Protein backbone atom coordinates (compact mmCIF):
# COMPACT_ATOMS: atom_id res chain seq x y z
CA UNK A 1 0.00 0.00 0.00
CA UNK A 2 1.37 3.42 -0.86
CA UNK A 3 0.53 6.68 0.90
CA UNK A 4 -1.90 7.71 -1.84
CA UNK A 5 -4.13 4.73 -1.06
CA UNK A 6 -4.27 5.32 2.71
CA UNK A 7 -7.06 7.96 2.78
CA UNK A 8 -9.22 5.88 0.41
CA UNK A 9 -8.70 2.71 2.46
CA UNK A 10 -9.35 4.61 5.69
CA UNK A 11 -12.56 5.99 4.20
CA UNK A 12 -13.68 2.49 3.26
CA UNK A 13 -12.97 1.22 6.79
CA UNK A 14 -14.77 4.18 8.38
CA UNK A 15 -17.81 3.65 6.17
CA UNK A 16 -17.89 -0.03 7.13
CA UNK A 17 -17.72 0.88 10.84
CA UNK A 18 -20.38 3.53 10.31
CA UNK A 19 -22.72 1.00 8.70
CA UNK A 20 -22.18 -1.44 11.58
CA UNK A 21 -22.72 1.26 14.22
CA UNK A 22 -25.88 2.46 12.48
CA UNK A 23 -27.20 -1.10 12.32
CA UNK A 24 -26.48 -1.54 16.05
CA UNK A 25 -28.30 1.69 16.85
CA UNK A 26 -31.29 0.77 14.72
CA UNK A 27 -31.53 -2.67 16.34
CA UNK A 28 -31.46 -1.40 19.93
CA UNK A 29 -34.43 -2.48 21.99
CA UNK A 30 -35.22 -1.73 25.57
CA UNK A 31 -34.31 -4.74 27.71
CA UNK A 32 -36.81 -6.32 30.05
CA UNK A 33 -36.57 -4.48 33.37
CA UNK A 34 -34.22 -1.83 31.97
CA UNK A 35 -34.85 1.71 33.08
CA UNK A 36 -35.51 4.37 30.49
CA UNK A 37 -32.39 6.17 31.70
CA UNK A 38 -30.20 3.11 31.08
CA UNK A 39 -31.74 2.62 27.65
CA UNK A 40 -31.13 6.28 26.80
CA UNK A 41 -27.50 5.86 27.86
CA UNK A 42 -27.07 2.87 25.53
CA UNK A 43 -28.67 4.81 22.66
CA UNK A 44 -26.48 7.85 23.33
CA UNK A 45 -23.37 5.67 23.43
CA UNK A 46 -24.19 4.34 19.93
CA UNK A 47 -25.15 7.73 18.53
CA UNK A 48 -21.93 9.32 19.86
CA UNK A 49 -19.96 6.62 18.03
CA UNK A 50 -21.87 7.37 14.83
CA UNK A 51 -21.18 11.10 15.17
CA UNK A 52 -17.46 10.42 15.63
CA UNK A 53 -17.40 8.18 12.58
CA UNK A 54 -19.23 10.80 10.49
CA UNK A 55 -16.59 13.37 11.44
CA UNK A 56 -13.82 10.90 10.59
CA UNK A 57 -15.52 10.21 7.25
CA UNK A 58 -15.53 13.92 6.41
CA UNK A 59 -11.87 14.27 7.40
CA UNK A 60 -10.93 11.41 5.05
CA UNK A 61 -12.99 12.90 2.20
CA UNK A 62 -11.25 16.23 2.72
CA UNK A 63 -7.85 14.50 2.67
CA UNK A 64 -8.73 12.70 -0.58
CA UNK A 65 -9.83 16.00 -2.16
CA UNK A 66 -6.62 17.70 -1.00
CA UNK A 67 -4.49 14.88 -2.38
CA UNK A 68 -6.34 15.07 -5.71
CA UNK A 69 -5.80 18.84 -5.94
CA UNK A 70 -2.11 18.43 -5.10
CA UNK A 71 -1.71 15.68 -7.71
CA UNK A 72 -3.49 17.81 -10.31
CA UNK A 73 -1.26 20.80 -9.51
CA UNK A 74 1.82 18.58 -9.77
CA UNK A 75 0.65 17.21 -13.11
CA UNK A 76 0.01 20.72 -14.47
CA UNK A 77 3.43 21.78 -13.24
CA UNK A 78 5.11 18.84 -15.01
CA UNK A 79 3.22 19.46 -18.25
CA UNK A 80 4.06 23.15 -18.47
C-alpha positions, 0 to 999 in steps of 0.5 A: 500500500502506498501513501496515496491509497491510505485515505481511500482505504481509511474511508472504506474502513470508516464507512464499514464501521459507520454502517455497523454502528448504524445497524447496532443503533437501529436494532437497539431495543429496551431490555426487560426491566431496563430503566428508560435512563439506562436505555437512553444511555445505551442509545447515546453511546451508539449515537456518539460513536456514529457522530465520531465516525461521520466526522472521521468520514468527512476528514478522510474525504477532505484528505482525498480531495486535498491529495487530488488537488495536489496531484493535479497541480503537480501534473500541471506543473510537469506538463508546463 
